[in-house]
Amino acid sequence: MSTTPTSLQVPVSRLLADEQYDLKLELLEGPEGLTHAISSSRIQKPGLALTGFTEHLHAERVQVFGNTEISYLRTMTEEQQTAVLSKLFDSKLACVVVTKGLDIPAPLQEGCRRTKLSLMRTPLVSSAFISQVQAFLEEALTATGSLHGVLIDVFGVGVLLLGKSGIGKSEIALDLIMRGHRLVADDIVNLTRKAGDVYGHGNDLIQHHMEIRGLGILNIKDLFGVASVRDRKKIELIIELVEWAPLAEYDRLGLDEKVMPLVGVEAPLSVVPVRPGRNMTTIVEVAARNHLLKLRGHHSAQEFAEKLTQAISRTDPRGPQVSSVARRHHDEEEVE
């Protein structure tokens, strides 16, 4: 299983190579700087940095020189431009892009050549270029990963089923599909982080397929129709299936809230023991419903615990009026 974020840096060379976002870039200076790394999807216009104030300069961003920046440079003598730009280049910038097809001041071009910094130009106006390069970088800098599991859309909640091979993940997913829920991915779930959320999707080769031991590979889309599958879904709940162990301690009140990191984002985790006689499909459905309740501000376990605490505060916690569950909850709080 691999959920470690990857692709968190992009070499400058990928800006030149891009064809999808139509950045229209040409390289003017600094081919050696094409290996420099861009690690932020946000761009920066130098602004005050051109006056010598570089405290808030972000070297890892694309530096965009538009009409304002170039016009400001031209108000200086070449000696002044060279001095200001030298301080700017001391920050080890990722790259410089001049927009609107503007003529490049000689000190800017010479400075990039001297420091081996990539200088590029685009005919796009600043606003259009910034919008397109940010979209490109947001996709290129997306954290990705993959893991072994099954992703199902249950009542609109993206539920990721985890557990060792053979524990019954695919069988539970198949039963959920029979009940009208939707398969996203089986076996390998590819992960993508976007805007603080994690999305899962299947491998292109096995998308919409599922392996059921004894039956082989099934095409869920063909068997149950297009409404039984979806291409990607935000992961909102993780359920880890484990074999029932008689001596193991499992959460019985629902107050022990666990999380699991997926490509740098924590998702709620429930550990559910599996044994004969437990209707796992129903348990997954109820877990999804309970997650929806929590999103709407109703936490059943916490509300129950609060009622117990109020009951205990009104009575003797060792007296006959208080149930064994309340006593156990009270004792656990005392131990903690």
C-alpha positions, 0 to 999 in steps of 0.5 A: 500500500502506498499513500505517500504524496508524490509529484509535489515538485514540477521542473520548469521544463514541463511548462515549455512542454505543456500542450493542454493548457496552451501557455504559448511559452518560448525560452529566451535565456537559461536552458540550464534553469529548466531543471529548477523546481516549482513547488507552488501552484500560485504565481507571483508578480515581483511588485515590491521586490523590484524596489529592493524589498524581497522579504516576501518573495517566494522563490518556488513560484513562477515569477510573472513580469507583466506590463506594470513590472516591465514599465517600472523597470524602464523608469530606471537606468540600466545600472539601477535595473541591474542592481535591483535585479541582482538582488532579486536573482539572489533569491534563487528563483524558479523561473521568470515569465514575461507576458504580452510578448513585451520586449525584454529589458537588456538587464533582465535578459543579461541577468537571467543569462548570467545566473542561468535562470530560465527566462520565458515569454508568452504572447498571452496577457498576464491575466490569461497566462496566470489563470492557465498556468495556475490550472496547469500547476494545480494538476501537475502538483497534485499529490497522488498514491494508491492502495489495495481496497475497494471504493464504493459510493454508499448513499453519496458517501465515498466509503473505502473498504480496507482489509487483508486479501480474502477478508471479503471486501469485494463480496461486501461491495457486490452486495452493496451494488445489489442494493443500489449503491455504486462501485468506484474501484476494486482491488487497486484504488488510485488516490488524488488530493485536490483542494484539501480532499482526497478522490479515489478512482480505478485503474484504467485497465480494470475500471468497473471490473471486480474479482469475485473468487469462484466467479472470476472477473465481473464487469459490473457496468455490463451486469448492472448498468451504467447507474451501478458505477462511477468513475471517481468519488471523494473518500469520506469514510474508511472502514478497515475490516479485521478478523474477529479476535475474542480477546481484542478490544473494540470500540463499543460506544463510538467515542474513539474517533480514529483517522487515517492519512491518505496522501497527506489528508486525514480521513475518518477510520472505523475498524470493524471486526468480521465474523460469521453471522455479522451482516457486513453490508448493513453495517457499512450502510449504517456507517455511511448513514451515521457519517451523514448524521455527523456531517449534519451535527448529530453525533449519536455516540457523543449525545448518548455519552452526554445523557449518561453523564447527566444521569450519573450526575443526578444519581450515585454512580454505584447505586442501583439506578445507574445501568452497567453501561453507565457505570462502565462509561463512568469508570473509563472516564475515571481511568482516563 
